[in-house]
Amino acid sequence: MSPLADFDSSSGSLRLLFKRPGFLEARPIFLVGRARVCRSCLAVVPFLDQRHRQELAEKWDELIPVAPDPTPETPPSPGSPS
């Protein structure tokens, strides 16, 4: 799985937005072409088009998540099954 990204649909298209790699550098953005939804848990699984899939593969190791990974001592969210 990729690092955590913001999911933005306000522009009429779905986009995955990662943090800027540097102060003046552009924010990596990948357009979502299609998506599937799980019938049991309603999770949305987006799919990129071929061009953005290739760009994601090229930048994979440079992507910075929008939020840090939870640490082992982080308590679970309220209502979380874990």
Backbone as XML, in Angstrom:
<?xml version="1.0"?>
<chain id="A" units="angstrom">
  <residue number="1" name="MET">
    <atom name="N" x="0.847" y="-1.187" z="0.000"/>
    <atom name="CA" x="0.000" y="0.000" z="0.000"/>
    <atom name="C" x="0.885" y="1.240" z="0.000"/>
  </residue>
  <residue number="2" name="SER">
    <atom name="N" x="0.358" y="2.296" z="-0.564"/>
    <atom name="CA" x="1.095" y="3.558" z="-0.598"/>
    <atom name="C" x="1.016" y="4.239" z="0.765"/>
  </residue>
  <residue number="3" name="PRO">
    <atom name="N" x="1.804" y="5.301" z="0.968"/>
    <atom name="CA" x="1.628" y="6.090" z="2.179"/>
    <atom name="C" x="0.225" y="6.707" z="2.188"/>
  </residue>
  <residue number="4" name="LEU">
    <atom name="N" x="-0.229" y="7.125" z="3.336"/>
    <atom name="CA" x="-1.535" y="7.760" z="3.479"/>
    <atom name="C" x="-1.585" y="9.034" z="2.652"/>
  </residue>
  <residue number="5" name="ALA">
    <atom name="N" x="-2.663" y="9.239" z="1.912"/>
    <atom name="CA" x="-2.845" y="10.436" z="1.087"/>
    <atom name="C" x="-4.199" y="11.056" z="1.388"/>
  </residue>
  <residue number="6" name="ASP">
    <atom name="N" x="-4.318" y="12.368" z="1.141"/>
    <atom name="CA" x="-5.616" y="13.021" z="1.242"/>
    <atom name="C" x="-6.447" y="12.603" z="0.039"/>
  </residue>
  <residue number="7" name="PHE">
    <atom name="N" x="-7.738" y="12.472" z="0.205"/>
    <atom name="CA" x="-8.666" y="12.088" z="-0.854"/>
    <atom name="C" x="-9.528" y="13.300" z="-1.130"/>
  </residue>
  <residue number="8" name="ASP">
    <atom name="N" x="-9.397" y="13.911" z="-2.305"/>
    <atom name="CA" x="-10.077" y="15.163" z="-2.618"/>
    <atom name="C" x="-10.980" y="14.975" z="-3.824"/>
  </residue>
  <residue number="9" name="SER">
    <atom name="N" x="-12.262" y="15.236" z="-3.654"/>
    <atom name="CA" x="-13.194" y="15.125" z="-4.769"/>
    <atom name="C" x="-13.874" y="16.452" z="-5.073"/>
  </residue>
  <residue number="10" name="SER">
    <atom name="N" x="-13.389" y="17.553" z="-4.517"/>
    <atom name="CA" x="-14.041" y="18.850" z="-4.670"/>
    <atom name="C" x="-13.922" y="19.422" z="-6.080"/>
  </residue>
  <residue number="11" name="SER">
    <atom name="N" x="-12.961" y="18.971" z="-6.865"/>
    <atom name="CA" x="-12.756" y="19.510" z="-8.209"/>
    <atom name="C" x="-13.590" y="18.796" z="-9.264"/>
  </residue>
  <residue number="12" name="GLY">
    <atom name="N" x="-14.430" y="17.867" z="-8.871"/>
    <atom name="CA" x="-15.211" y="17.107" z="-9.817"/>
    <atom name="C" x="-14.519" y="15.824" z="-10.249"/>
  </residue>
  <residue number="13" name="SER">
    <atom name="N" x="-13.252" y="15.699" z="-9.905"/>
    <atom name="CA" x="-12.518" y="14.459" z="-10.142"/>
    <atom name="C" x="-11.865" y="14.060" z="-8.830"/>
  </residue>
  <residue number="14" name="LEU">
    <atom name="N" x="-11.527" y="12.802" z="-8.698"/>
    <atom name="CA" x="-10.898" y="12.338" z="-7.469"/>
    <atom name="C" x="-9.395" y="12.424" z="-7.619"/>
  </residue>
  <residue number="15" name="ARG">
    <atom name="N" x="-8.732" y="12.933" z="-6.580"/>
    <atom name="CA" x="-7.281" y="13.085" z="-6.619"/>
    <atom name="C" x="-6.675" y="12.573" z="-5.326"/>
  </residue>
  <residue number="16" name="LEU">
    <atom name="N" x="-5.512" y="11.937" z="-5.423"/>
    <atom name="CA" x="-4.728" y="11.568" z="-4.249"/>
    <atom name="C" x="-3.646" y="12.628" z="-4.096"/>
  </residue>
  <residue number="17" name="LEU">
    <atom name="N" x="-3.563" y="13.237" z="-2.913"/>
    <atom name="CA" x="-2.635" y="14.343" z="-2.667"/>
    <atom name="C" x="-1.664" y="13.961" z="-1.555"/>
  </residue>
  <residue number="18" name="PHE">
    <atom name="N" x="-0.380" y="13.964" z="-1.870"/>
    <atom name="CA" x="0.655" y="13.685" z="-0.883"/>
    <atom name="C" x="1.309" y="14.989" z="-0.449"/>
  </residue>
  <residue number="19" name="LYS">
    <atom name="N" x="2.101" y="14.954" z="0.634"/>
    <atom name="CA" x="2.802" y="16.148" z="1.101"/>
    <atom name="C" x="3.854" y="16.588" z="0.104"/>
  </residue>
  <residue number="20" name="ARG">
    <atom name="N" x="4.166" y="17.887" z="0.121"/>
    <atom name="CA" x="5.235" y="18.425" z="-0.719"/>
    <atom name="C" x="6.564" y="17.837" z="-0.267"/>
  </residue>
  <residue number="21" name="PRO">
    <atom name="N" x="7.422" y="17.418" z="-1.218"/>
    <atom name="CA" x="8.727" y="16.885" z="-0.822"/>
    <atom name="C" x="9.691" y="17.982" z="-0.355"/>
  </residue>
  <residue number="22" name="GLY">
    <atom name="N" x="9.404" y="19.235" z="-0.691"/>
    <atom name="CA" x="10.237" y="20.366" z="-0.272"/>
    <atom name="C" x="9.385" y="21.621" z="-0.259"/>
  </residue>
  <residue number="23" name="PHE">
    <atom name="N" x="9.903" y="22.695" z="0.316"/>
    <atom name="CA" x="9.139" y="23.927" z="0.511"/>
    <atom name="C" x="8.592" y="24.489" z="-0.801"/>
  </residue>
  <residue number="24" name="LEU">
    <atom name="N" x="9.383" y="24.529" z="-1.851"/>
    <atom name="CA" x="8.955" y="25.117" z="-3.113"/>
    <atom name="C" x="8.595" y="24.075" z="-4.177"/>
  </residue>
  <residue number="25" name="GLU">
    <atom name="N" x="8.621" y="22.823" z="-3.830"/>
    <atom name="CA" x="8.323" y="21.783" z="-4.805"/>
    <atom name="C" x="6.815" y="21.524" z="-4.886"/>
  </residue>
  <residue number="26" name="ALA">
    <atom name="N" x="6.386" y="21.058" z="-6.042"/>
    <atom name="CA" x="4.962" y="20.785" z="-6.256"/>
    <atom name="C" x="4.509" y="19.589" z="-5.425"/>
  </residue>
  <residue number="27" name="ARG">
    <atom name="N" x="3.252" y="19.624" z="-5.024"/>
    <atom name="CA" x="2.661" y="18.523" z="-4.264"/>
    <atom name="C" x="2.331" y="17.384" z="-5.235"/>
  </residue>
  <residue number="28" name="PRO">
    <atom name="N" x="2.809" y="16.155" z="-4.980"/>
    <atom name="CA" x="2.478" y="15.045" z="-5.865"/>
    <atom name="C" x="0.967" y="14.772" z="-5.866"/>
  </residue>
  <residue number="29" name="ILE">
    <atom name="N" x="0.374" y="14.784" z="-7.059"/>
    <atom name="CA" x="-1.062" y="14.575" z="-7.224"/>
    <atom name="C" x="-1.271" y="13.485" z="-8.267"/>
  </residue>
  <residue number="30" name="PHE">
    <atom name="N" x="-2.178" y="12.560" z="-7.985"/>
    <atom name="CA" x="-2.490" y="11.471" z="-8.900"/>
    <atom name="C" x="-4.003" y="11.415" z="-9.075"/>
  </residue>
  <residue number="31" name="LEU">
    <atom name="N" x="-4.472" y="11.494" z="-10.332"/>
    <atom name="CA" x="-5.898" y="11.470" z="-10.618"/>
    <atom name="C" x="-6.423" y="10.039" z="-10.598"/>
  </residue>
  <residue number="32" name="VAL">
    <atom name="N" x="-7.572" y="9.880" z="-9.967"/>
    <atom name="CA" x="-8.213" y="8.576" z="-9.871"/>
    <atom name="C" x="-9.202" y="8.441" z="-11.026"/>
  </residue>
  <residue number="33" name="GLY">
    <atom name="N" x="-9.049" y="7.366" z="-11.798"/>
    <atom name="CA" x="-9.928" y="7.171" z="-12.939"/>
    <atom name="C" x="-11.172" y="6.369" z="-12.596"/>
  </residue>
  <residue number="34" name="ARG">
    <atom name="N" x="-11.049" y="5.401" z="-11.726"/>
    <atom name="CA" x="-12.156" y="4.525" z="-11.366"/>
    <atom name="C" x="-12.019" y="4.130" z="-9.895"/>
  </residue>
  <residue number="35" name="ALA">
    <atom name="N" x="-13.078" y="3.544" z="-9.335"/>
    <atom name="CA" x="-13.017" y="3.086" z="-7.949"/>
    <atom name="C" x="-13.960" y="1.902" z="-7.774"/>
  </residue>
  <residue number="36" name="ARG">
    <atom name="N" x="-13.696" y="1.121" z="-6.752"/>
    <atom name="CA" x="-14.590" y="0.037" z="-6.343"/>
    <atom name="C" x="-14.959" y="0.282" z="-4.882"/>
  </residue>
  <residue number="37" name="VAL">
    <atom name="N" x="-16.109" y="-0.234" z="-4.486"/>
    <atom name="CA" x="-16.561" y="-0.105" z="-3.101"/>
    <atom name="C" x="-16.833" y="-1.504" z="-2.561"/>
  </residue>
  <residue number="38" name="CYS">
    <atom name="N" x="-16.342" y="-1.779" z="-1.364"/>
    <atom name="CA" x="-16.594" y="-3.058" z="-0.703"/>
    <atom name="C" x="-18.044" y="-3.067" z="-0.197"/>
  </residue>
  <residue number="39" name="ARG">
    <atom name="N" x="-18.793" y="-4.087" z="-0.533"/>
    <atom name="CA" x="-20.197" y="-4.159" z="-0.119"/>
    <atom name="C" x="-20.354" y="-4.399" z="1.376"/>
  </residue>
  <residue number="40" name="SER">
    <atom name="N" x="-19.371" y="-5.037" z="2.025"/>
    <atom name="CA" x="-19.532" y="-5.336" z="3.440"/>
    <atom name="C" x="-19.072" y="-4.195" z="4.345"/>
  </residue>
  <residue number="41" name="CYS">
    <atom name="N" x="-17.964" y="-3.526" z="3.992"/>
    <atom name="CA" x="-17.461" y="-2.463" z="4.885"/>
    <atom name="C" x="-17.535" y="-1.072" z="4.264"/>
  </residue>
  <residue number="42" name="LEU">
    <atom name="N" x="-17.925" y="-0.970" z="2.988"/>
    <atom name="CA" x="-18.063" y="0.291" z="2.248"/>
    <atom name="C" x="-16.739" y="1.032" z="2.047"/>
  </residue>
  <residue number="43" name="ALA">
    <atom name="N" x="-15.615" y="0.330" z="2.146"/>
    <atom name="CA" x="-14.326" y="0.947" z="1.859"/>
    <atom name="C" x="-14.248" y="1.255" z="0.369"/>
  </residue>
  <residue number="44" name="VAL">
    <atom name="N" x="-13.684" y="2.417" z="0.033"/>
    <atom name="CA" x="-13.514" y="2.820" z="-1.359"/>
    <atom name="C" x="-12.090" y="2.496" z="-1.779"/>
  </residue>
  <residue number="45" name="VAL">
    <atom name="N" x="-11.943" y="1.798" z="-2.896"/>
    <atom name="CA" x="-10.626" y="1.443" z="-3.428"/>
    <atom name="C" x="-10.478" y="2.142" z="-4.779"/>
  </residue>
  <residue number="46" name="PRO">
    <atom name="N" x="-9.692" y="3.237" z="-4.831"/>
    <atom name="CA" x="-9.534" y="3.971" z="-6.096"/>
    <atom name="C" x="-8.516" y="3.301" z="-7.008"/>
  </residue>
  <residue number="47" name="PHE">
    <atom name="N" x="-8.687" y="3.518" z="-8.317"/>
    <atom name="CA" x="-7.766" y="2.994" z="-9.314"/>
    <atom name="C" x="-7.291" y="4.155" z="-10.189"/>
  </residue>
  <residue number="48" name="LEU">
    <atom name="N" x="-5.988" y="4.232" z="-10.401"/>
    <atom name="CA" x="-5.407" y="5.291" z="-11.228"/>
    <atom name="C" x="-5.439" y="4.895" z="-12.691"/>
  </residue>
  <residue number="49" name="ASP">
    <atom name="N" x="-5.420" y="5.921" z="-13.591"/>
    <atom name="CA" x="-5.287" y="5.609" z="-15.008"/>
    <atom name="C" x="-3.824" y="5.232" z="-15.284"/>
  </residue>
  <residue number="50" name="GLN">
    <atom name="N" x="-3.546" y="4.770" z="-16.482"/>
    <atom name="CA" x="-2.214" y="4.252" z="-16.821"/>
    <atom name="C" x="-1.115" y="5.300" z="-16.625"/>
  </residue>
  <residue number="51" name="ARG">
    <atom name="N" x="-1.349" y="6.541" z="-17.049"/>
    <atom name="CA" x="-0.326" y="7.587" z="-16.932"/>
    <atom name="C" x="0.004" y="7.878" z="-15.469"/>
  </residue>
  <residue number="52" name="HIS">
    <atom name="N" x="-1.020" y="8.037" z="-14.635"/>
    <atom name="CA" x="-0.773" y="8.340" z="-13.223"/>
    <atom name="C" x="-0.223" y="7.126" z="-12.474"/>
  </residue>
  <residue number="53" name="ARG">
    <atom name="N" x="-0.579" y="5.934" z="-12.914"/>
    <atom name="CA" x="-0.004" y="4.724" z="-12.311"/>
    <atom name="C" x="1.505" y="4.672" z="-12.559"/>
  </residue>
  <residue number="54" name="GLN">
    <atom name="N" x="1.932" y="5.044" z="-13.766"/>
    <atom name="CA" x="3.356" y="5.079" z="-14.090"/>
    <atom name="C" x="4.072" y="6.158" z="-13.277"/>
  </residue>
  <residue number="55" name="GLU">
    <atom name="N" x="3.458" y="7.341" z="-13.154"/>
    <atom name="CA" x="4.048" y="8.424" z="-12.349"/>
    <atom name="C" x="4.179" y="7.996" z="-10.891"/>
  </residue>
  <residue number="56" name="LEU">
    <atom name="N" x="3.154" y="7.327" z="-10.361"/>
    <atom name="CA" x="3.204" y="6.855" z="-8.980"/>
    <atom name="C" x="4.352" y="5.859" z="-8.808"/>
  </residue>
  <residue number="57" name="ALA">
    <atom name="N" x="4.517" y="4.954" z="-9.750"/>
    <atom name="CA" x="5.604" y="3.969" z="-9.674"/>
    <atom name="C" x="6.974" y="4.658" z="-9.672"/>
  </residue>
  <residue number="58" name="GLU">
    <atom name="N" x="7.119" y="5.726" z="-10.470"/>
    <atom name="CA" x="8.391" y="6.442" z="-10.543"/>
    <atom name="C" x="8.695" y="7.219" z="-9.262"/>
  </residue>
  <residue number="59" name="LYS">
    <atom name="N" x="7.673" y="7.744" z="-8.590"/>
    <atom name="CA" x="7.864" y="8.590" z="-7.407"/>
    <atom name="C" x="7.654" y="7.844" z="-6.090"/>
  </residue>
  <residue number="60" name="TRP">
    <atom name="N" x="7.334" y="6.551" z="-6.154"/>
    <atom name="CA" x="6.937" y="5.760" z="-4.982"/>
    <atom name="C" x="7.847" y="5.981" z="-3.776"/>
  </residue>
  <residue number="61" name="ASP">
    <atom name="N" x="9.154" y="5.877" z="-3.953"/>
    <atom name="CA" x="10.094" y="5.962" z="-2.832"/>
    <atom name="C" x="10.245" y="7.372" z="-2.274"/>
  </residue>
  <residue number="62" name="GLU">
    <atom name="N" x="9.752" y="8.380" z="-2.981"/>
    <atom name="CA" x="9.884" y="9.778" z="-2.556"/>
    <atom name="C" x="8.628" y="10.309" z="-1.874"/>
  </residue>
  <residue number="63" name="LEU">
    <atom name="N" x="7.523" y="9.564" z="-1.895"/>
    <atom name="CA" x="6.256" y="10.057" z="-1.358"/>
    <atom name="C" x="6.306" y="10.180" z="0.161"/>
  </residue>
  <residue number="64" name="ILE">
    <atom name="N" x="5.701" y="11.249" z="0.650"/>
    <atom name="CA" x="5.649" y="11.520" z="2.087"/>
    <atom name="C" x="4.183" y="11.464" z="2.510"/>
  </residue>
  <residue number="65" name="PRO">
    <atom name="N" x="3.825" y="10.640" z="3.507"/>
    <atom name="CA" x="2.419" y="10.564" z="3.925"/>
    <atom name="C" x="1.933" y="11.891" z="4.499"/>
  </residue>
  <residue number="66" name="VAL">
    <atom name="N" x="0.632" y="12.122" z="4.421"/>
    <atom name="CA" x="0.061" y="13.358" z="4.950"/>
    <atom name="C" x="-0.061" y="13.329" z="6.466"/>
  </residue>
  <residue number="67" name="ALA">
    <atom name="N" x="0.033" y="12.165" z="7.079"/>
    <atom name="CA" x="-0.014" y="12.026" z="8.535"/>
    <atom name="C" x="1.001" y="10.960" z="8.928"/>
  </residue>
  <residue number="68" name="PRO">
    <atom name="N" x="1.614" y="11.105" z="10.081"/>
    <atom name="CA" x="2.589" y="10.095" z="10.500"/>
    <atom name="C" x="1.936" y="8.752" z="10.807"/>
  </residue>
  <residue number="69" name="ASP">
    <atom name="N" x="2.704" y="7.693" z="10.663"/>
    <atom name="CA" x="2.209" y="6.369" z="11.035"/>
    <atom name="C" x="1.994" y="6.341" z="12.548"/>
  </residue>
  <residue number="70" name="PRO">
    <atom name="N" x="0.936" y="5.673" z="13.024"/>
    <atom name="CA" x="0.729" y="5.596" z="14.469"/>
    <atom name="C" x="1.848" y="4.792" z="15.126"/>
  </residue>
  <residue number="71" name="THR">
    <atom name="N" x="2.188" y="5.182" z="16.323"/>
    <atom name="CA" x="3.213" y="4.459" z="17.076"/>
    <atom name="C" x="2.528" y="3.404" z="17.936"/>
  </residue>
  <residue number="72" name="PRO">
    <atom name="N" x="3.277" y="2.382" z="18.358"/>
    <atom name="CA" x="2.649" y="1.314" z="19.153"/>
    <atom name="C" x="1.938" y="1.809" z="20.415"/>
  </residue>
  <residue number="73" name="GLU">
    <atom name="N" x="2.412" y="2.902" z="21.001"/>
    <atom name="CA" x="1.779" y="3.388" z="22.232"/>
    <atom name="C" x="0.560" y="4.272" z="21.975"/>
  </residue>
  <residue number="74" name="THR">
    <atom name="N" x="0.221" y="4.537" z="20.689"/>
    <atom name="CA" x="-0.943" y="5.353" z="20.371"/>
    <atom name="C" x="-2.215" y="4.563" z="20.682"/>
  </residue>
  <residue number="75" name="PRO">
    <atom name="N" x="-3.110" y="5.121" z="21.511"/>
    <atom name="CA" x="-4.352" y="4.392" z="21.817"/>
    <atom name="C" x="-5.247" y="4.323" z="20.591"/>
  </residue>
  <residue number="76" name="PRO">
    <atom name="N" x="-6.070" y="3.264" z="20.476"/>
    <atom name="CA" x="-6.962" y="3.159" z="19.318"/>
    <atom name="C" x="-8.016" y="4.259" z="19.327"/>
  </residue>
  <residue number="77" name="SER">
    <atom name="N" x="-8.512" y="4.570" z="18.136"/>
    <atom name="CA" x="-9.575" y="5.567" z="18.021"/>
    <atom name="C" x="-10.835" y="5.063" z="18.700"/>
  </residue>
  <residue number="78" name="PRO">
    <atom name="N" x="-11.688" y="5.977" z="19.221"/>
    <atom name="CA" x="-12.953" y="5.536" z="19.821"/>
    <atom name="C" x="-13.779" y="4.777" z="18.779"/>
  </residue>
  <residue number="79" name="GLY">
    <atom name="N" x="-14.362" y="3.673" z="19.171"/>
    <atom name="CA" x="-15.174" y="2.877" z="18.266"/>
    <atom name="C" x="-14.373" y="1.937" z="17.401"/>
  </residue>
  <residue number="80" name="SER">
    <atom name="N" x="-13.033" y="1.962" z="17.535"/>
    <atom name="CA" x="-12.195" y="1.078" z="16.741"/>
    <atom name="C" x="-12.310" y="-0.356" z="17.265"/>
  </residue>
  <residue number="81" name="PRO">
    <atom name="N" x="-12.423" y="-1.331" z="16.355"/>
    <atom name="CA" x="-12.541" y="-2.723" z="16.836"/>
    <atom name="C" x="-11.251" y="-3.269" z="17.429"/>
  </residue>
  <residue number="82" name="SER">
    <atom name="N" x="-10.117" y="-2.591" z="17.200"/>
    <atom name="CA" x="-8.844" y="-3.116" z="17.739"/>
    <atom name="C" x="-8.526" y="-2.575" z="19.118"/>
  </residue>
</chain>
